[in-house]
Amino acid sequence: MIESVSESNLEDVLPLIRMYQEFYKIEGIDDERNRVFFSQFNENGDEGCLFLYRNKAGEAVAFATVYFTYVSSIPAKVGVMNDLYTIQSHRGKGIGRKLINHCFQFAISKGAARLQWLTAEDNIQAQKLYDSLDTKRSTWKVYTYSA
């Protein structure tokens, strides 16, 4: 079951966010900083939304985050699925696909022209999922200029 994250269930998704950051080998993970940052994304906000997936037992097992930005080349508002994570024991069960489709519908309902995302080059399992969807792989290279 997919639900929007709000104050009432934010604590349920924070451990998953930590696992996601550990998966990508992020250093200096700060749970309080995560709490403050991710609390700004809710169904009614203009910034985007954080979604949580619960299994049949009601356990939080996956999440996805959609942010909004603008792309001048098309020119339009777009949804960016910046985070998608499913705990190891629940991968390969269609949860990621459900979250992607939910994020797409949410983005479109908020006026986005498309949903886009990126993944690590070595995240082959995720790429297999993405390639199985009716999506188009980008040829763009991503650069990061950090402070």
N, CA, C and O of each residue as an XYZ file, in Angstrom:
588
protein
N       0.842     -1.171      0.000
C       0.000      0.000      0.000
C       0.893      1.242      0.000
O       1.855      1.327      0.764
N       0.567      2.192     -0.855
C       1.339      3.431     -0.953
C       0.601      4.533     -0.212
O      -0.609      4.702     -0.362
N       1.352      5.279      0.590
C       0.767      6.416      1.299
C       1.715      7.601      1.233
O       2.934      7.442      1.174
N       1.134      8.784      1.245
C       1.930     10.006      1.321
C       2.492     10.130      2.723
O       1.827      9.784      3.699
N       3.706     10.618      2.822
C       4.325     10.792      4.130
C       3.969     12.172      4.668
O       4.022     13.176      3.958
N       3.606     12.185      5.943
C       3.274     13.425      6.646
C       3.908     13.347      8.033
O       4.682     12.433      8.320
N       3.580     14.297      8.875
C       4.103     14.277     10.250
C       3.761     12.981     10.964
O       4.548     12.484     11.769
N       2.585     12.431     10.671
C       2.106     11.253     11.392
C       2.867      9.972     11.065
O       2.869      9.047     11.878
N       3.511      9.889      9.905
C       4.221      8.658      9.551
C       5.672      8.885      9.098
O       6.316      7.971      8.582
N       6.173     10.096      9.294
C       7.553     10.404      8.902
C       8.556      9.489      9.609
O       9.532      9.051      9.001
N       8.319      9.204     10.877
C       9.254      8.353     11.636
C       9.355      6.950     11.044
O      10.372      6.278     11.213
N       8.300      6.502     10.348
C       8.314      5.167      9.747
C       9.254      5.079      8.546
O       9.808      4.016      8.266
N       9.432      6.190      7.840
C      10.249      6.171      6.629
C      11.716      6.544      6.894
O      12.586      6.221      6.086
N      11.992      7.210      7.998
C      13.367      7.652      8.270
C      14.394      6.512      8.304
O      15.499      6.691      7.791
N      14.075      5.346      8.887
C      15.061      4.250      8.829
C      15.353      3.796      7.393
O      16.477      3.402      7.086
N      14.351      3.851      6.523
C      14.558      3.487      5.120
C      15.455      4.503      4.420
O      16.297      4.140      3.598
N      15.267      5.765      4.752
C      16.103      6.816      4.173
C      17.560      6.601      4.574
O      18.470      6.769      3.763
N      17.765      6.228      5.831
C      19.128      5.934      6.299
C      19.710      4.750      5.521
O      20.861      4.801      5.087
N      18.922      3.686      5.342
C      19.393      2.512      4.591
C      19.743      2.891      3.145
O      20.738      2.418      2.595
N      18.933      3.732      2.552
C      19.172      4.225      1.190
C      20.499      4.979      1.127
O      21.291      4.776      0.208
N      20.732      5.836      2.092
C      21.979      6.599      2.132
C      23.177      5.680      2.371
O      24.247      5.894      1.801
N      23.001      4.661      3.209
C      24.072      3.686      3.435
C      24.354      2.894      2.157
O      25.509      2.603      1.845
N      23.295      2.545      1.420
C      23.430      1.825      0.151
C      24.326      2.603     -0.811
O      25.145      2.018     -1.519
N      24.163      3.923     -0.829
C      24.974      4.774     -1.702
C      26.240      5.294     -1.009
O      26.900      6.209     -1.501
N      26.564      4.690      0.144
C      27.810      4.980      0.870
C      27.986      6.465      1.201
O      29.076      7.022      1.067
N      26.895      7.088      1.636
C      26.923      8.487      2.054
C      27.602      8.561      3.418
O      27.280      7.786      4.318
N      28.524      9.477      3.568
C      29.219      9.656      4.847
C      28.512     10.709      5.687
O      27.898     11.634      5.154
N      28.603     10.562      6.999
C      28.048     11.556      7.914
C      26.532     11.636      7.895
O      25.970     12.729      7.976
N      25.865     10.501      7.790
C      24.399     10.486      7.779
C      23.892     11.074      9.086
O      24.355     10.706     10.165
N      22.948     11.981      8.982
C      22.416     12.704     10.137
C      20.898     12.539     10.155
O      20.195     13.136      9.340
N      20.396     11.728     11.088
C      18.961     11.438     11.149
C      18.123     12.683     11.397
O      17.033     12.809     10.838
N      18.604     13.597     12.218
C      17.841     14.825     12.477
C      17.791     15.698     11.226
O      16.757     16.289     10.912
N      18.891     15.773     10.534
C      18.904     16.537      9.277
C      17.942     15.907      8.265
O      17.227     16.616      7.558
N      17.930     14.567      8.200
C      16.980     13.871      7.330
C      15.545     14.205      7.726
O      14.706     14.476      6.867
N      15.270     14.185      9.017
C      13.919     14.485      9.516
C      13.469     15.871      9.051
O      12.359     16.027      8.542
N      14.314     16.855      9.221
C      13.975     18.230      8.832
C      13.826     18.330      7.312
O      12.858     18.907      6.815
N      14.783     17.770      6.584
C      14.758     17.875      5.127
C      13.524     17.204      4.527
O      12.802     17.818      3.741
N      13.283     15.952      4.894
C      12.201     15.200      4.265
C      10.813     15.608      4.755
O       9.817     15.279      4.110
N      10.727     16.308      5.866
C       9.411     16.755      6.351
C       8.795     17.816      5.445
O       7.594     18.072      5.532
N       9.590     18.434      4.581
C       9.051     19.478      3.702
C       8.305     18.923      2.493
O       7.631     19.674      1.788
N       8.415     17.628      2.247
C       7.774     17.036      1.077
C       6.502     16.313      1.486
O       6.555     15.254      2.111
N       5.370     16.883      1.136
C       4.084     16.262      1.436
C       3.125     16.514      0.288
O       3.382     17.349     -0.580
N       2.034     15.795      0.291
C       1.091     15.814     -0.821
C       0.566     17.208     -1.148
O       0.242     17.493     -2.301
N       0.481     18.062     -0.164
C      -0.072     19.399     -0.379
C       0.989     20.450     -0.675
O       0.655     21.592     -0.991
N       2.254     20.083     -0.578
C       3.328     21.050     -0.789
C       3.663     21.235     -2.258
O       3.408     20.357     -3.081
N       4.229     22.368     -2.572
C       4.635     22.660     -3.945
C       6.001     22.065     -4.285
O       6.344     21.919     -5.458
N       6.777     21.723     -3.257
C       8.141     21.225     -3.480
C       8.167     19.805     -4.036
O       9.056     19.452     -4.811
N       7.190     18.993     -3.638
C       7.172     17.598     -4.039
C       6.544     16.761     -2.949
O       5.921     17.293     -2.030
N       6.706     15.448     -3.047
C       6.070     14.554     -2.079
C       6.945     13.330     -1.836
O       7.648     12.855     -2.727
N       6.882     12.846     -0.628
C       7.564     11.626     -0.210
C       6.490     10.552     -0.053
O       5.485     10.770      0.623
N       6.704      9.395     -0.674
C       5.744      8.297     -0.610
C       6.377      7.097      0.081
O       7.565      6.820     -0.079
N       5.564      6.403      0.842
C       5.977      5.237      1.615
C       5.162      4.037      1.144
O       3.964      4.160      0.889
N       5.805      2.884      1.029
C       5.106      1.647      0.683
C       5.149      0.718      1.886
O       6.210      0.457      2.453
N       3.970      0.221      2.267
C       3.868     -0.754      3.362
C       3.479     -2.117      2.790
O       2.660     -2.209      1.876
N       4.076     -3.166      3.341
C       3.687     -4.509      2.929
C       2.369     -4.893      3.610
O       1.789     -4.092      4.343
N       1.908     -6.101      3.369
C       0.616     -6.540      3.925
C       0.611     -6.553      5.446
O      -0.446     -6.423      6.064
N       1.781     -6.707      6.055
C       1.888     -6.697      7.519
C       1.940     -5.277      8.076
O       1.986     -5.085      9.291
N       1.933     -4.285      7.191
C       1.961     -2.892      7.625
C       3.349     -2.329      7.859
O       3.494     -1.217      8.368
N       4.376     -3.092      7.488
C       5.754     -2.631      7.677
C       6.177     -1.722      6.524
O       5.846     -1.977      5.366
N       6.902     -0.672      6.851
C       7.452      0.224      5.834
C       8.624     -0.488      5.167
O       9.606     -0.828      5.827
N       8.520     -0.715      3.845
C       9.555     -1.481      3.149
C      10.151     -0.756      1.942
O      11.123     -1.230      1.354
N       9.573      0.394      1.567
C      10.088      1.123      0.404
C       9.617      2.568      0.455
O       8.643      2.901      1.130
N      10.332      3.419     -0.277
C       9.898      4.811     -0.386
C      10.385      5.407     -1.698
O      11.292      4.885     -2.346
N       9.762      6.500     -2.062
C      10.176      7.277     -3.236
C       9.890      8.740     -2.956
O       8.957      9.074     -2.226
N      10.699      9.607     -3.541
C      10.525     11.049     -3.384
C      10.458     11.696     -4.759
O      11.270     11.403     -5.636
N       9.482     12.579     -4.937
C       9.353     13.355     -6.174
C       9.553     14.817     -5.835
O       8.883     15.353     -4.952
N      10.467     15.460     -6.530
C      10.689     16.901     -6.420
C      10.282     17.526     -7.750
O      10.179     16.835     -8.763
N      10.056     18.817     -7.739
C       9.717     19.501     -8.988
C      10.792     20.501     -9.369
O      11.390     21.159     -8.517
N      11.019     20.596    -10.651
C      11.938     21.574    -11.215
C      11.411     21.957    -12.591
O      10.325     21.535    -12.988
N      12.169     22.739    -13.301
C      11.764     23.193    -14.628
C      12.874     22.906    -15.617
O      14.056     22.995    -15.282
N      12.494     22.562    -16.828
C      13.444     22.274    -17.887
C      13.182     23.249    -19.023
O      12.122     23.216    -19.648
N      14.140     24.107    -19.282
C      13.946     25.153    -20.286
C      13.984     24.625    -21.713
O      13.480     25.289    -22.619
N      14.559     23.464    -21.939
C      14.644     22.948    -23.305
C      13.298     22.473    -23.839
O      13.118     22.392    -25.054
N      12.332     22.153    -22.946
C      11.046     21.685    -23.469
C       9.924     22.728    -23.491
O       8.939     22.366    -24.133
N       9.860     23.849    -22.973
C      10.025     24.315    -21.597
C       8.820     23.876    -20.757
O       7.673     24.070    -21.159
N       9.085     23.295    -19.611
C       8.001     22.752    -18.794
C       8.479     22.415    -17.387
O       9.675     22.313    -17.112
N       7.508     22.251    -16.520
C       7.737     21.730    -15.175
C       7.908     20.217    -15.313
O       7.198     19.576    -16.087
N       8.853     19.651    -14.561
C       9.052     18.201    -14.573
C       9.160     17.679    -13.146
O       9.601     18.383    -12.238
N       8.751     16.441    -12.976
C       8.939     15.756    -11.708
C      10.260     15.016    -11.749
O      10.604     14.400    -12.758
N      10.995     15.075    -10.662
C      12.263     14.356    -10.548
C      12.109     13.342     -9.422
O      11.952     13.710     -8.258
N      12.155     12.063     -9.780
C      12.109     11.026     -8.755
C      13.544     10.869     -8.261
O      14.321     10.073     -8.789
N      13.866     11.636     -7.249
C      15.249     11.702     -6.802
C      15.633     10.530     -5.909
O      16.816     10.230     -5.751
N      14.655      9.875     -5.333
C      14.926      8.753     -4.434
C      13.939      7.632     -4.717
O      12.743      7.876     -4.877
N      14.435      6.412     -4.778
C      13.602      5.212     -4.850
C      14.385      4.120     -4.150
O      15.513      3.811     -4.535
N      13.787      3.536     -3.123
C      14.506      2.519     -2.362
C      13.528      1.476     -1.849
O      12.466      1.808     -1.321
N      13.897      0.216     -2.010
C      13.150     -0.914     -1.463
C      14.135     -1.753     -0.658
O      15.243     -2.024     -1.120
N      13.736     -2.166      0.543
C      14.653     -2.982      1.339
C      14.938     -4.295      0.603
O      14.102     -4.800     -0.145
N      16.117     -4.823      0.830
C      16.619     -5.985      0.096
C      15.616     -7.137      0.061
O      15.399     -7.729     -0.996
N      15.009     -7.461      1.188
C      14.110     -8.616      1.265
C      12.839     -8.463      0.440
O      12.126     -9.443      0.223
N      12.544     -7.259     -0.020
C      11.317     -7.033     -0.785
C      11.577     -6.632     -2.242
O      10.643     -6.276     -2.961
N      12.818     -6.686     -2.671
C      13.138     -6.343     -4.059
C      12.677     -7.458     -4.995
O      12.621     -8.627     -4.612
N      12.351     -7.078     -6.212
C      11.910     -8.046     -7.208
C      10.460     -8.450     -7.069
O      10.033     -9.420     -7.695
N       9.689     -7.733     -6.263
C       8.280     -8.070     -6.027
C       7.320     -7.051     -6.635
O       6.120     -7.093     -6.363
N       7.834     -6.143     -7.451
C       6.974     -5.175     -8.119
C       6.717     -3.897     -7.348
O       5.962     -3.040     -7.807
N       7.334     -3.754     -6.179
C       7.104     -2.564     -5.351
C       7.693     -1.322     -6.013
O       7.043     -0.278     -6.053
N       8.903     -1.423     -6.527
C       9.530     -0.290     -7.203
C       8.693      0.186     -8.378
O       8.517      1.389     -8.571
N       8.181     -0.743     -9.159
C       7.335     -0.412    -10.311
C       6.076      0.329     -9.851
O       5.671      1.318    -10.462
N       5.467     -0.156     -8.779
C       4.267      0.511     -8.244
C       4.590      1.929     -7.791
O       3.829      2.859     -8.059
N       5.710      2.093     -7.109
C       6.093      3.431     -6.652
C       6.404      4.362     -7.824
O       6.014      5.529     -7.805
N       7.095      3.860     -8.833
C       7.392      4.690    -10.006
C       6.097      5.144    -10.667
O       5.934      6.325    -10.974
N       5.180      4.212    -10.886
C       3.905      4.575    -11.518
C       3.124      5.569    -10.669
O       2.491      6.482    -11.198
N       3.169      5.391     -9.361
C       2.486      6.325     -8.456
C       3.128      7.710     -8.538
O       2.428      8.722     -8.594
N       4.438      7.750     -8.545
C       5.154      9.024     -8.658
C       4.843      9.707     -9.985
O       4.678     10.926    -10.040
N       4.766      8.918    -11.049
C       4.438      9.479    -12.361
C       3.047     10.114    -12.338
O       2.869     11.245    -12.790
N       2.073      9.389    -11.812
C       0.703      9.921    -11.754
C       0.643     11.172    -10.883
O      -0.048     12.133    -11.221
N       1.357     11.162     -9.774
C       1.395     12.337     -8.897
C       1.992     13.529     -9.639
O       1.430     14.624     -9.608
N       3.122     13.323    -10.303
C       3.789     14.418    -11.017
C       2.886     15.002    -12.098
O       2.776     16.221    -12.228
N       2.248     14.144    -12.862
C       1.349     14.603    -13.924
C       0.176     15.374    -13.324
O      -0.246     16.392    -13.873
N      -0.351     14.889    -12.197
C      -1.486     15.574    -11.555
C      -1.108     16.963    -11.052
O      -1.974     17.819    -10.870
N       0.184     17.186    -10.827
C       0.672     18.491    -10.367
C       1.170     19.356    -11.528
O       1.796     20.393    -11.310
N       0.891     18.928    -12.757
C       1.222     19.744    -13.921
C       2.569     19.474    -14.559
O       3.013     20.245    -15.410
N       3.227     18.399    -14.166
C       4.532     18.079    -14.757
C       4.353     17.463    -16.144
O       3.390     16.739    -16.396
N       5.287     17.759    -17.028
C       5.263     17.199    -18.379
C       5.810     15.774    -18.409
O       5.494     14.998    -19.311
N       6.632     15.437    -17.415
C       7.225     14.105    -17.376
C       7.799     13.851    -15.987
O       7.902     14.755    -15.158
N       8.168     12.592    -15.760
C       8.908     12.189    -14.564
C      10.263     11.692    -15.047
O      10.341     10.906    -15.991
N      11.320     12.146    -14.404
C      12.662     11.707    -14.789
C      13.452     11.343    -13.543
O      13.117     11.766    -12.437
N      14.500     10.558    -13.729
C      15.349     10.161    -12.613
C      16.687      9.687    -13.155
O      16.869      9.533    -14.363
N      17.614      9.462    -12.244
C      18.901      8.889    -12.607
C      19.260      7.844    -11.575
O      18.667      7.782    -10.498
N      20.230      7.029    -11.914
C      20.694      6.005    -10.988
C      22.192      5.806    -11.182
O      22.767      6.236    -12.182
N      22.800      5.158    -10.226
C      24.233      4.882    -10.310
C      24.503      3.893    -11.444
O      23.694      3.006    -11.715
N      25.647      4.058    -12.099
C      26.010      3.174    -13.213
C      26.079      1.713    -12.799
O      25.804      0.826    -13.607
N      26.443      1.454    -11.542
C      26.589      0.070    -11.093
C      25.315     -0.501    -10.468
O      25.329     -1.635     -9.989
N      24.223      0.252    -10.463
C      22.961     -0.241     -9.903
C      22.198     -0.983    -11.008
O      21.181     -0.508    -11.514
N      22.711     -2.141    -11.356
C      22.193     -2.933    -12.473
C      20.767     -3.408    -12.210
O      19.941     -3.410    -13.122
N      20.467     -3.811    -10.974
C      19.121     -4.295    -10.662
C      18.081     -3.205    -10.912
O      17.023     -3.474    -11.481
N      18.374     -1.988    -10.493
C      17.445     -0.879    -10.726
C      17.321     -0.595    -12.218
O      16.223     -0.333    -12.709
N      18.427     -0.645    -12.939
C      18.389     -0.371    -14.377
C      17.536     -1.388    -15.119
O      16.869     -1.041    -16.095
N      17.549     -2.637    -14.670
C      16.694     -3.657    -15.293
C      15.227     -3.283    -15.127
O      14.434     -3.431    -16.057
N      14.868     -2.800    -13.948
C      13.494     -2.342    -13.727
C      13.182     -1.167    -14.642
O      12.165     -1.176    -15.336
N      14.031     -0.172    -14.651
C      13.785      1.033    -15.452
C      13.692      0.706    -16.941
O      12.862      1.270    -17.655
N      14.544     -0.203    -17.406
C      14.530     -0.584    -18.819
C      13.271     -1.368    -19.185
O      12.894     -1.411    -20.356
N      12.619     -1.985    -18.208
C      11.391     -2.745    -18.477
C      10.161     -1.843    -18.572
O       9.093     -2.287    -18.994
N      10.313     -0.585    -18.183
C       9.207      0.369    -18.243
C       9.168      1.041    -19.613
O      10.122      0.961    -20.386
N       8.066      1.694    -19.895
C       7.928      2.432    -21.156
C       8.623      3.783    -21.009
O       7.987      4.836    -21.048
N       9.946      3.726    -20.840
C      10.748      4.926    -20.615
C      11.833      5.016    -21.680
O      12.057      4.080    -22.448
N      12.485      6.141    -21.707
C      13.576      6.373    -22.656
C      14.833      6.700    -21.856
O      14.835      7.623    -21.042
N      15.895      5.944    -22.090
C      17.166      6.186    -21.405
C      17.826      7.429    -21.993
O      17.923      7.578    -23.211
N      18.269      8.299    -21.127
C      18.896      9.550    -21.554
C      20.339      9.327    -21.982
O      21.001      8.392    -21.532
N      20.803     10.190    -22.842
C      22.209     10.160    -23.248
C      23.004     11.261    -22.561
O      24.195     11.433    -22.823
N      22.341     12.008    -21.679
C      22.993     13.110    -20.973
C      23.980     12.578    -19.938
O      23.760     11.519    -19.350
N      25.046     13.301    -19.722
C      26.006     13.027    -18.652
C      25.686     13.959    -17.496
O      25.317     15.113    -17.717
N      25.820     13.482    -16.281
C      25.508     14.277    -15.093
C      26.813     14.732    -14.445
O      27.734     13.939    -14.255
N      26.878     16.014    -14.112
C      28.041     16.590    -13.439
C      27.597     17.169    -12.107
O      26.465     17.634    -11.973
N      28.477     17.141    -11.131
C      28.190     17.689     -9.811
C      29.305     18.652     -9.427
O      30.488     18.323     -9.514
N      28.915     19.828     -9.008
C      29.849     20.870     -8.572
C      29.529     21.138     -7.108
O      28.617     21.911     -6.815
N      30.249     20.523     -6.189
C      29.911     20.572     -4.764
C      30.545     21.752     -4.044
O      31.627     22.217     -4.403
N      29.846     22.222     -3.022
C      30.355     23.319     -2.184
C      31.379     22.791     -1.207
O      31.927     23.555     -0.413
